[in-house]
């Protein structure tokens, strides 16, 4: 049989594991009814997040590793910056899990501020910490990442792994491309971040892949006080944030 005479064949995706709907969603096209149902589920997850976070006030998102224990210096650093942000009047939002996220939520909670957790369904590591006042559970990473960015006036990034690097570079890209305003990005943990910044200078900047102003948006510090001051100055001076008390009436039929 010649090549032209061969019967038409289609590649079929490998059967997914049980409860593996996100991998199914990202692996390619499916039946129309399945795609429609997935769009509706994603839309519902967005809507639920928008309504639940509508009243959280001016927010700062803290990114960092879930694998940091309570006796680690990065835990203490995140706890202190969470407390400082809360005392400055900001809501502190994290991914809601353990490690650095728990520490930042804990600092805000102990300082009497508002502490938010946007958790993600994962088979390992990610369980909600006990220091969040409001807690949302998400199935899709990309929905959760929108929530962590949408309500924030600044981003504090402590040492972490692939997820943390993904979050800081995606946020930097959104600012670089004008998709969000030039909110502060504060990298905390000088020893950890210095080699990465050196690489960005020597390779990306030197080769013209980024501009100096892209790097200037990244502030490196070990001082919670400096981090809070930078964020407060930017929020008030650059973005005109003012603190006023408003009595918001939540509407149950909007899922608030």
C-alpha positions, 0 to 999 in steps of 0.5 A: 500500500502506497503512502497515499493509500494508507488509511487515515490515523489519529494520535490518541492521548494516553489515558489520564490518571483518576482525578487528573482533570488539569492535565487532561485540560492542558494536553490538547483538544477533547470532545466539544462537550468536555471543553465546554464543561471545562470552560464553565468550571474555570469561569466558576473558579474565577467568579468565586475568587473575584467575589470572595476577594472583592473586600480584602482592601489594599493587598501585598502578595508574599511569594516563597518556598513551602519547604521552609521550617519554622526554625529557618531564618527565612521563616523569621524574615517572612514572619517579620515582613508579614507583621510589618505589612499588616501594621502598615495597613496592608492585607497580606496574601500568600499561596496559603500553604506552609513554609514562607507562606505560613510565616507571612500569614502568621506575622500578619495574623499576629499583628492584627492584620488581615491574612489571606490564603489562596491555596492550590490542590496538589498531591504533596506539600500544599495544605492550608496553614492555620494563620489565614483569616480568609481561605480559598482553594483553587484547582487551576494554577493559572486561576490562582496566579491571577488572584495573587496578582489582581489585588496587590499593590506590591510583591515580596519574594522570599527564597523558593524553588521553581514555583517562586521563580515562576511567580516572580518572573511572571509578575516582572513580565506583566509589569515589563509589558504594561499588563499591570502597573509598575508595582514594587517587587521586593526580593528578600534574602540577599545571599540567595538572590544576589547570584540570580541578579548577577546573572541577569546583569551579566547575561540578559542585560549585557546581551540586550534581552532586557533593559536597565529599567526592568532590573531597576524594578527589582529591589534586594534587601534583608530588612523587613522595615525597608521592604515595608517602607518601599511598598508604603511609599510606592502605594501612597506616593506613586499610586495615590492609595489612601486609607478610608473606612468604608462599610461594604455590604456583602451580598450572599447572592453574589457569593460574597 
